[in-house]
Amino acid sequence: MKKLFTTLLLSGCLATGYAQQPPNIIVFLVDDMGWMDNSVPFSGTMQPLNHRFHTPNMERLAAKGVLFSNAYATPVCTPSRVSLMTGMNAAHHGVTNWTSPNRNNNTDNPDSTFAPAPWNINGLTTRKGDSAAVYATTYPELLKAAGYYTVHVGKAHWGPMGTPGSNPVNFGFLVNISGHSAGHPQSYLSEEAYGNLPGKNTVQAVPDLEEYYHTGTFLTEALTREAIKAIAYPISRKQPFYLNLAHYAVHVPLMGDPRFLKKYQDAGLDPQEAKYASMIEGMDKSLGDIMDYLEEQHIAQNTIIIFMSDNGGLSLHPPRGGEAHTQNLPLRAGKGAVYEGGIREPMIVSGPLVNTPGSVCKQPVIIEDFFPTILEMAGVKSYHTVQQTDGRSFVPLLRQPATVDDQRILVWHYPDKWIPGDGPGINYRSALRQGKWKLVYSMRDGSKELYDLSTDIGEQHNLAAKNPTKVKELAKLLSNQLRQWNAPMPILKATGTPAPMPDGQQ
């Protein structure tokens, strides 16, 4: 059921009360989209994979805004989404892996060496004292209190069924369309009622879209139409709005978007890759439809759009169950990894704060930066949160995209097991980036890798042996930060103690 609350604005601060209309803000969030899964040259030059995809509306957005070539999320979805909502790093909020639809269910795969880390398996909550969950103030709550009409459309995945995290309304959204506890759709097809079929498991079925059943409307298109209908209301009232358009695309199950599939089949792509490419283009059409609507309503000049993905593309080596369908080259690995292919994301920001349309920002930013950024964009200068936030506003980068801060550290922490098997793989790793240097730490064997991303974006040349002083320095920075945040660590079965920190200490 759609949750629509039209008794608005607990603060009594209507848009008409502002001296100047605050900007509308849209976060356009894509699921599992890799850095290379588009026709925008985020690396600076067109790469082979860029030629495979057709995303003219991403190109259009980049021409109007700032392209961030070093934008980061976390290795998997729920940690990114909780970081976005709370402004906290995943090591800090403790939701380090994806949450199950079922409460108190640890999604880590079993391991012969480690018992699971004590991470917050019940996700994000609004209630102090909820077990295995992070209690935090979200920025949609603060936007609503400041007079914004807040809308969520699409994937939520902040917590299991029966917890506050399963319902976006609990986090400050006046409207929720199709957001619940599931991390992917049961089906993208209206002919399958988006998974709502009698006698079938409907835990992952997409709610709220009954009017589109059996109409031939692909899920991405249905959500786009609903988003446009939802924001028509505040536009008619001349009230600023925040739209969280969080597509289920392009997460598995792979289902070709019939509007675009044939051209990729005709181009000779592998059947799975053709389906994936068609889903990418369907997502891009959604972006274009939103941009067109803003222009038709004459509000495009006062609307900020932030385009982002929640983690890297699904690129498993070897593939698991035939699921892998994309690459991230020249980046290493993909979803689930703290290597660049799992965390570096396509990010573009357009709107009235951009001084130089078509510019590129190389300064590294990370998903928890969205929290203070969006509040600054909205003009919300004074607010209280129950949590200590970690993000830094990137509004100054929109005005001066050439700014460089090579002292800031970015941290990724994945003390979990996503891929089955006991090999080195991509599980149980942390990473830190400072300037051009990136350290990767394996909790399984204590090894450390050092990469110079300015010359080795693919992380192919481990420089740890040649630079022991830099390794020690970065390992200490990473360890200190993880301790400060009380980051969860996997438990060694042999001793019952947490795995050592990167500096070798507990």
C-alpha positions in Angstrom: 0.0 0.0 0.0 1.2 3.5 -0.8 1.8 5.6 2.3 0.8 9.1 1.5 0.7 11.7 4.2 -0.7 15.0 3.1 -0.9 16.6 6.6 2.4 18.1 6.1 5.4 19.8 7.7 5.5 19.3 11.4 7.7 22.3 11.6 5.1 24.6 10.0 7.8 25.7 7.6 6.1 25.7 4.2 7.9 26.6 1.0 6.2 29.9 0.9 7.8 30.8 4.2 11.3 30.9 2.6 12.8 34.2 1.4 14.0 32.2 -1.6 12.7 28.8 -2.8 15.1 26.1 -1.7 16.2 23.7 -4.4 14.5 20.5 -5.1 16.8 17.5 -4.6 16.8 14.1 -6.3 19.0 11.2 -5.5 18.9 8.8 -8.5 20.4 5.6 -7.0 21.1 2.6 -9.2 21.7 -0.9 -7.8 24.8 -2.9 -8.7 25.9 -0.7 -11.5 29.6 -0.7 -12.2 31.9 2.2 -13.0 32.1 1.1 -16.6 28.5 0.1 -17.2 27.7 3.3 -19.2 28.8 5.4 -22.1 30.3 8.1 -20.0 34.1 8.1 -19.8 34.6 8.2 -16.0 38.2 7.2 -16.5 38.8 10.3 -18.6 38.9 8.4 -21.9 36.4 6.0 -23.6 37.2 2.4 -22.6 36.1 -0.7 -24.5 33.3 -1.4 -22.1 32.0 2.2 -22.5 31.2 1.4 -26.1 29.0 -1.5 -25.2 26.4 0.6 -23.3 24.1 3.4 -24.4 23.4 5.9 -21.7 22.7 9.2 -23.5 20.9 10.7 -20.5 23.9 10.1 -18.2 25.9 11.9 -20.9 23.4 14.7 -20.8 23.5 14.9 -17.0 27.3 15.0 -17.1 27.3 17.8 -19.6 25.1 19.8 -17.3 26.9 19.0 -14.0 30.1 17.7 -12.4 31.4 14.2 -13.0 33.1 12.7 -10.0 35.7 10.2 -11.2 36.8 9.0 -7.7 33.4 8.4 -6.0 33.0 5.5 -3.7 30.3 3.4 -2.0 30.7 0.1 0.0 31.2 -3.4 -1.4 27.5 -4.4 -1.0 24.1 -2.7 -0.9 22.7 -2.3 2.6 25.9 -0.8 4.1 25.9 1.9 1.4 22.2 2.7 1.9 22.6 3.0 5.6 25.7 5.2 5.2 23.7 7.4 2.8 20.9 7.8 5.2 23.0 8.3 8.4 26.2 10.0 7.3 28.2 7.2 9.0 30.9 5.0 7.6 29.9 1.3 7.5 32.6 0.4 10.0 31.0 2.9 12.3 27.3 2.0 11.9 28.1 -1.7 11.9 25.7 -2.7 9.1 28.6 -4.3 7.2 26.7 -6.8 5.1 23.4 -7.0 3.3 20.4 -7.5 5.5 18.0 -10.5 5.2 14.3 -10.0 4.8 14.0 -12.1 7.9 14.8 -10.6 11.3 17.9 -11.8 13.3 19.3 -13.6 10.3 23.0 -13.3 9.6 23.6 -13.3 5.9 27.3 -14.2 6.1 28.3 -17.5 4.5 29.8 -20.1 6.9 33.6 -20.3 7.2 36.1 -22.8 8.6 38.3 -20.2 10.2 35.9 -17.5 11.3 32.7 -17.2 13.2 30.7 -14.2 12.0 31.5 -10.7 13.2 29.0 -9.1 15.5 27.6 -6.8 12.9 24.2 -5.1 13.0 22.2 -7.8 11.1 18.9 -5.9 11.8 20.0 -2.8 9.9 18.8 0.7 10.6 16.3 1.6 13.3 14.5 4.6 14.7 14.2 3.0 18.2 17.0 3.3 20.7 17.9 -0.1 22.1 16.8 -2.3 19.2 19.1 -5.3 19.1 21.7 -5.7 16.4 20.7 -2.5 14.7 22.1 1.1 14.4 19.9 3.8 15.9 20.3 7.0 14.0 18.7 10.2 12.7 18.2 10.3 8.9 18.5 13.3 6.7 15.0 12.8 5.2 13.7 13.4 8.7 15.6 16.7 8.9 14.5 17.7 5.4 10.8 17.0 6.3 11.2 19.1 9.4 12.7 21.9 7.3 9.7 22.0 4.9 10.5 19.5 2.3 8.0 17.1 0.8 9.9 13.8 1.0 9.3 10.9 -1.4 10.9 7.4 -1.6 10.4 5.3 -4.7 11.9 1.9 -5.3 14.4 -0.2 -3.3 14.8 0.6 0.4 16.6 -2.4 2.0 17.5 -0.8 5.3 16.3 -3.6 7.5 14.3 -6.9 7.8 10.6 -7.4 7.9 9.1 -6.4 11.3 11.7 -3.8 11.9 11.6 0.0 11.3 14.1 -0.5 8.5 11.5 -2.2 6.4 9.4 1.0 6.0 10.8 4.3 4.6 8.0 6.2 6.3 9.8 5.6 9.6 12.8 7.5 8.3 11.2 10.8 7.3 9.5 10.0 4.0 5.9 11.3 3.5 5.5 9.0 0.6 6.7 5.4 0.1 6.2 3.6 -3.1 7.6 0.0 -3.4 10.2 0.3 -0.6 10.4 -2.6 1.8 12.8 -5.1 3.3 13.8 -6.8 0.0 17.2 -6.3 -1.6 16.1 -7.2 -5.2 12.9 -7.7 -7.1 11.2 -11.1 -7.5 10.5 -10.1 -11.1 10.9 -7.0 -13.4 7.9 -8.1 -15.5 4.4 -6.9 -15.2 3.2 -10.2 -16.6 4.6 -11.8 -13.5 3.0 -9.0 -11.3 6.6 -8.1 -10.3 6.7 -11.3 -8.3 3.2 -11.1 -6.7 1.9 -14.4 -8.0 -0.4 -16.9 -6.1 1.4 -19.8 -4.6 4.9 -18.3 -5.1 7.3 -16.9 -2.5 6.6 -13.2 -2.5 9.2 -12.1 0.1 11.1 -10.3 -2.7 8.0 -9.3 -4.7 7.7 -5.5 -5.4 4.6 -3.9 -3.7 2.4 -1.0 -4.6 2.3 -1.4 -8.4 -1.0 -3.3 -9.0 -2.2 -0.9 -11.6 0.7 -1.9 -13.9 0.1 -5.7 -13.7 -0.2 -7.3 -17.2 0.3 -4.0 -19.0 3.8 -4.8 -20.4 5.3 -2.1 -18.2 8.9 -3.0 -17.1 9.5 -2.4 -13.4 12.0 0.4 -14.1 9.3 2.3 -16.2 6.6 1.7 -13.6 8.7 3.2 -10.8 9.6 6.2 -13.0 5.9 6.9 -13.7 5.1 6.7 -10.0 8.0 9.0 -9.1 6.7 11.6 -11.5 3.2 11.3 -10.2 4.5 11.7 -6.6 6.5 14.8 -7.2 3.6 16.5 -9.2 1.9 17.2 -5.8 4.6 19.3 -4.2 5.3 21.0 -7.6 1.7 22.0 -7.7 2.0 23.6 -4.3 5.4 25.2 -5.1 6.9 23.3 -2.2 10.5 22.0 -2.4 10.7 18.2 -2.6 13.3 15.5 -2.0 13.0 12.4 -4.2 14.9 9.3 -3.3 14.5 7.3 -6.6 16.2 4.1 -5.8 15.8 1.7 -8.7 15.9 -2.1 -8.3 17.7 -2.1 -11.6 20.2 -3.4 -12.5 20.3 -6.0 -9.8 19.6 -9.7 -10.6 17.4 -11.4 -11.7 18.5 -10.5 -15.2 15.4 -9.8 -17.3 15.8 -8.0 -20.6 14.0 -4.7 -20.9 11.9 -5.4 -24.1 12.2 -1.8 -25.2 15.9 -2.2 -25.7 16.9 -5.9 -25.7 16.8 -6.6 -29.4 19.4 -4.1 -30.4 21.9 -5.6 -28.0 21.1 -9.1 -29.2 21.6 -7.9 -32.8 24.9 -6.4 -31.7 26.1 -10.0 -30.9 26.3 -9.6 -27.1 26.2 -12.8 -25.0 22.5 -13.4 -23.9 23.1 -12.4 -20.3 25.1 -9.4 -21.3 22.4 -8.3 -23.7 19.8 -8.5 -21.0 22.0 -6.5 -18.7 22.8 -3.8 -21.3 19.0 -3.4 -22.0 18.4 -2.9 -18.2 21.1 -0.3 -18.1 19.5 1.6 -21.0 16.1 1.3 -19.3 17.6 2.9 -16.2 19.0 5.6 -18.4 15.7 6.3 -20.0 14.2 6.7 -16.5 16.8 9.4 -15.8 15.9 11.1 -19.1 12.2 11.0 -18.3 12.8 12.6 -14.9 15.0 15.3 -16.5 12.4 16.0 -19.2 9.6 16.3 -16.6 11.6 18.8 -14.6 12.1 20.9 -17.8 8.4 20.7 -18.7 7.5 22.0 -15.2 10.1 24.8 -15.5 11.9 23.7 -12.4 15.0 22.1 -13.8 17.1 25.2 -13.0 16.2 24.8 -9.3 16.6 21.1 -9.0 19.7 19.2 -8.0 20.2 15.6 -9.3 22.7 13.3 -7.7 23.4 10.1 -9.7 25.1 7.3 -7.9 25.3 3.5 -7.6 25.3 1.6 -4.3 28.2 -0.8 -5.2 30.2 -2.1 -8.1 29.0 -4.3 -10.9 28.4 -8.0 -10.3 31.6 -9.5 -11.7 32.5 -12.8 -10.1 35.5 -14.8 -11.1 34.7 -17.6 -11.5 31.0 -16.7 -12.0 28.6 -18.1 -9.4 25.5 -19.9 -10.8 25.8 -18.0 -14.1 25.0 -14.7 -12.4 28.0 -12.7 -13.4 27.1 -10.6 -16.4 29.4 -7.6 -16.5 33.0 -6.6 -16.1 34.6 -3.6 -14.4 37.9 -3.5 -16.3 40.2 -1.8 -15.9 39.1 -1.9 -12.3 39.9 -5.0 -10.2 37.1 -7.4 -9.0 33.5 -6.3 -8.5 30.6 -6.4 -6.0 31.6 -7.7 -2.6 35.2 -6.5 -2.9 37.1 -3.6 -1.4 39.1 -3.4 -4.6 38.2 -0.6 -6.9 35.7 -2.7 -9.0 33.6 -3.2 -5.9 33.5 0.3 -4.5 34.3 2.9 -7.2 31.0 4.2 -8.6 29.6 6.4 -11.4 28.6 9.7 -9.8 27.3 12.9 -11.4 25.8 16.0 -9.8 23.9 18.7 -11.7 21.9 21.7 -10.5 22.1 25.3 -9.4 25.3 24.9 -7.3 27.4 23.8 -10.2 29.6 26.6 -11.4 31.2 25.0 -14.4 28.9 22.5 -16.3 30.7 19.6 -17.9 33.6 19.7 -15.3 35.3 16.8 -13.7 36.2 16.4 -10.0 39.0 14.0 -9.2 38.8 14.5 -5.4 37.8 11.2 -3.7 34.3 11.3 -2.1 32.3 8.5 -0.4 28.7 7.6 0.2 28.5 9.0 3.8 29.3 12.4 2.3 25.8 12.6 0.9 24.2 13.3 4.3 25.9 16.6 5.1 25.9 17.6 1.4 22.2 17.2 0.9 21.4 19.1 4.1 23.7 21.9 3.0 22.1 22.0 -0.4 18.7 22.3 1.3 19.9 25.2 3.5 19.5 23.2 6.7 22.3 24.7 8.7 21.4 23.7 12.3 20.3 20.2 13.2 20.8 17.5 15.8 21.5 13.8 15.2 21.7 11.0 17.7 24.7 9.6 15.9 28.1 11.1 15.2 28.4 11.5 11.5 31.5 10.9 9.4 30.7 12.4 6.0 32.0 15.7 4.6 30.0 17.9 2.3 31.0 18.0 -1.3 29.1 21.2 -2.0 32.5 23.1 -2.2 33.6 20.7 -4.9 30.6 21.6 -7.1 31.8 25.2 -7.0 35.5 24.4 -7.3 35.9 20.9 -8.8 39.6 21.2 -9.2 40.1 21.2 -5.4 42.4 18.5 -4.1 42.8 17.2 -0.5 45.3 14.4 -0.4 45.3 14.1 3.4 41.7 12.9 3.8 41.4 9.2 4.5 38.6 7.0 3.2 37.8 3.7 4.9 36.1 0.5 3.7 35.5 -2.4 6.1 34.0 -5.8 5.1 34.5 -8.2 7.9 32.0 -10.6 6.3 31.8 -13.6 4.0 29.8 -12.9 0.8 31.4 -15.5 -1.6 31.4 -19.1 -0.4 34.7 -21.0 -0.1 37.8 -20.7 2.1 40.2 -19.4 -0.5 41.8 -15.9 -0.3 38.9 -14.5 -2.5 37.5 -11.1 -1.6 36.0 -11.7 1.8 37.2 -10.4 5.2 39.1 -7.3 4.0 39.4 -3.7 5.0 41.0 -0.9 2.9 42.1 2.7 3.3 42.8 5.4 0.7 44.8 8.5 1.4 45.7 10.6 -1.7 47.1 8.3 -4.3 47.9 5.4 -1.9 45.5 2.6 -1.1 46.1 -0.1 1.5 44.2 -3.4 1.4 44.2 -5.6 4.5 43.2 -9.3 4.7 41.8 -10.4 8.0 42.2 -14.0 7.0 46.0 -14.1 6.7 47.1 -10.6 7.9 48.6 -9.7 4.6 48.7 -6.1 3.3 48.7 -4.8 -0.2 49.7 -1.3 -1.3 48.7 0.3 -4.6 49.5 3.6 -6.2 46.1 4.5 -7.8 47.6 7.3 -9.8 49.5 4.9 -12.0 47.7 1.6 -11.2 44.0 2.0 -11.2 43.6 -1.8 -11.8 45.5 -2.6 -8.6 47.8 -5.0 -10.4 51.2 -4.0 -8.8 51.4 -4.6 -5.1 54.1 -2.2 -3.8 54.0 -3.3 -0.2 57.4 -4.9 -0.2 59.0 -1.8 -1.7 57.3 0.6 0.7 57.2 -0.9 4.2 57.2 2.5 5.9 54.1 3.6 3.9 52.4 0.3 4.7 53.0 0.7 8.4 51.8 4.3 8.3 48.5 3.5 6.5 47.9 0.3 8.6 48.2 2.4 11.8 45.7 5.0 10.4 43.3 2.3 9.4 43.6 0.5 12.7 43.1 3.6 14.8 40.0 4.5 12.8 38.5 1.0 13.1 39.1 1.1 16.9 37.6 4.5 17.3 34.4 3.3 15.5 34.4 0.0 17.4 34.3 -1.7 14.1 33.0 -5.4 14.1 35.7 -8.0 13.4 35.2 -11.7 12.5 35.9 -14.1 15.4 38.7 -16.6 15.2 37.1 -20.0 16.0 40.4 -21.4 17.3 40.7 -18.7 20.0 37.3 -17.0 20.3 39.0 -13.7 19.9 38.5 -11.1 17.1 40.8 -11.1 14.1 43.7 -8.7 14.6 43.6 -5.1 13.4 45.8 -4.2 10.4 48.6 -3.1 12.8 48.7 -6.6 14.2 47.0 -5.7 17.5 43.5 -6.4 18.9 
